[in-house]
């Protein structure tokens, strides 16, 4: 399936509680890098290979929109893949306009059923010291949540959070998507979070439908069934998960 997948997958099969992966709930995350030469992703093949969700880069900074965001998002909807969208943060630029730019971009094509909460991809400090970066992050998330009426997800990786964000525990109300490629049975959980929600366990995966390598992720089940977390009302839910 992927280089590095067998170790992580086998280890995860031994776990069943919240904060551990429901090992059959997995999916890629993609950006324009997975569209080399303009090649489109076959989302039907992605779904047929057992991948129930995917994260797609939508925006970056104040003016970049992934040129494949709209076709990917629409094709994922048709193929039955739960859709997550992320904004690549540029903390050297003000947070409120970035959040508004992101919200407006995803609102143009998204809506239940099938949408995961939006994601802040935070992996660069923009030269801000920890206190200022913590404030920047609060402002971005507060603005985004007020616009989309869902609690965003935070994507980060352990070393960045422990250094650039001083391992703050101020963001535990938000679901955590953690990148940790070290091949351990579980990712490192930082910042006082009680558990992880998504785990990006490799950046060198290969799956049907995507040309070349891609990041791969597990969903832990911490926010309930993926169908509810993604507002998939056709799954028999009377409400949406992940919005409180």
Order of alpha helices (4+ residues) and beta strands (2+ residues): alpha-beta-alpha-beta-beta-alpha-beta-alpha-beta-alpha-beta-alpha-beta-beta-beta-alpha
